[in-house]
Amino acid sequence: MEKGDRVEHSNNIDMMTLSWTVPEIRESLQHVAQALDELLASPHSQDAIKRARLHLHQTHGALQVADLPGVTMLTDEAEQVMMAFEAGTVHPDAQNIATLKQVLRAVVEYLEDMQASGVMVPALVLYPYYRDLVGVRKVLQPDPTVLFDIDLDRSLPAAVRAQLSTPPTARSVPSTRRVISSVHCRR
């Protein structure tokens, strides 16, 4: 790689955007948790459900701004659960509310971990929370790959992308024997 080449990794995150969205997200999710506590105390409180949904929707929007699609799937599903509470198709019992609150904590921890490390943490680590959240509505369990979001094109250096975009006849393609021998030499 030459001095001027820049490697783009899909694990790079926009720390500036993350730094100003995380406090907003944390505060919004605290409001959601408070509204859920009120809902637990009064399970028929449409006001508590609406407040929780409003703050959750704000969180969802901030996550979209931060370009974190795996996490937005969680907040979208949480909004679906809230709508099911509102419609009366899912009862806001202690277990369902505890699941929602656990998801909220997981989202905050996930974002804080990324902010502290400066590295994109695969959203796949959130799958158990997503699975449990989908389970609240008793719909078909999702495949873990729904949270696997990787842009393979972005992870390659520009020189490699350029080489891959040229037809095989126009570039030198190593023989299988050369590739195999280079693998053996590395051992």
N, C-alpha and C positions, 0 to 999 in steps of 0.2 A: 504494500500500500504506500502510495506516495504521500508527501507531506500535506498537500492540499486536499487529498481525499477525505471525505467525511463519512463515517459509518452511521447510518440511521438505524436505530434499533426500535422495535415495536414496544420495548419496555421503557422507552423514554416517555416521561409524562411532562405536561406543562405545569411546572411547579408554581408558577405565578398564579395561574388560574386556580390550581388546587389550594394554594395558600389563602386565597380570599373566599373560596367556596366552602372549605371545611368548617370554619366557624359558623357560617350561615346555616349549613346543613346540620351541624351539631345542635344549634339553637332550635331550628325547626323541628328536629326529631325529639328534643326535650319537650316541646309543646305537644307533639303527637303523643308522647308517653303520658303526659299529664292528662290529656283528653281521654286516653285509654283507661287511666285510673278512675276518672270520673264515670266512664262508661261501665266499668266493672262495678262501681258502687250503684249505678242506676242503669241497668242493661237496656232500658227502653229510651234512653236519652238521645234523641235525634240531634240535639244541639252538640253533644260531645262527639258524635260520629262525624258531623259536618266540620267541626273544628279540627278533628284529627285528619280528616281527608284534605282540608285546605292546607294544613302545614305539611302533610305528606306530599301533596301536589307541588308545593314550593320546593321541597327537597328534590323531588323528581326533576324539576326544571333546572335546578342548580347542578345536578349530576349530568344532565344533558349538556349544559354549558361546559362542564369539565371534560366532556367526551369520555364517559365511563359507561359504555353500553351494558356490560355485565351487571353492574350495580343498578342501573336503571331498570333492568328486568326485575330485580327484587322489589324496587319501589313501585313499579307498575303492578306487580302481583299483590303487593300490600294494599294498593288502591282498590284492586279487584275485591280483596277480602273486605275492605271497608264498605264498598258498594253492596256486597252481599249482606253485611250487617244491616245496612240501611234498608235494603229490600226485604229483610227478614228471612232470607234463604239460608243464612248461617247465623247461629246464635252467638252473641258476644260473651261467651262463658269465660271462666278463669283460664282454662287451658288455651283457648284461641287467642285471648289477649296476651297471655304469657308468650306464646309463639311470636306474635307480632312484636312485642317488646324485645324479645331475644334477637329478632332480625334487625331491629333498630340499633341495638348495641353492636351487633356484628358489622353493620354498615359503618358506624362511626369508628370502630376499631380498625376496620379495613382501610379506611381513608387516612386515619392517623398513622398507621403503619407505613402506608405509601408516602405520606408527607415526611415522615421521619427518615425513611430510607432513600427517598428520591428515586425509587425504582417502581415500575408498574408491577403490582402483585397480580398474578392471574386471577380473574374473577371466579375461576373454577373452585377456589378455596371456599367460596360462598355457597356452593351447591347444597350442602346439608341444610342450610337455612332456607334456601329456595325450595327444596323438596318439601320441607315441613310446612312452609307457607302455602304451597300449592295444595298440600294435604288438608289444610283447613277448609278449603272449598270442596274437597273430595272429588277433584277432577283427576284425569289421567296424569300419573306421575311423569315428570319430564326426564328426558335423557340428560345426563350431566354435560354433554357436549353443547347444550344450548348456551352455557356460560363460557364456552371456549371461544374467545374472540381474539384472533391473531391475524394480523395483516402480513402474510409471508413475503409479499413484495417489498414492504418497508424494511424488513430485517436484513435485506441483502445490500451490500455495498453497491454503489453506482456502477463500478466496473464489472461486477458480476452480473447485474441486471442487463447491462449492455451486451455482455457476452451471451447471455441466455436468449436475448432477443434476436441475435443473428442466427441464420439457419446453420445446422450442423455442418453442412458442406463448406461453409465459408469460414469456419473456425477449426482449429486443431482439436480433435476429440481424442482423448487418451484411449489407448486400447485397454480392453478388459484386463489383459495380462499385466500391463503397466500399473493399473489401479490396484490390482490384487497384490503385486509385488511391493508397492509402496505401503500398503496396509501391513504386510508382513514385516517390512523394515521398521515400522513404527513400534512394533511390539517389543 
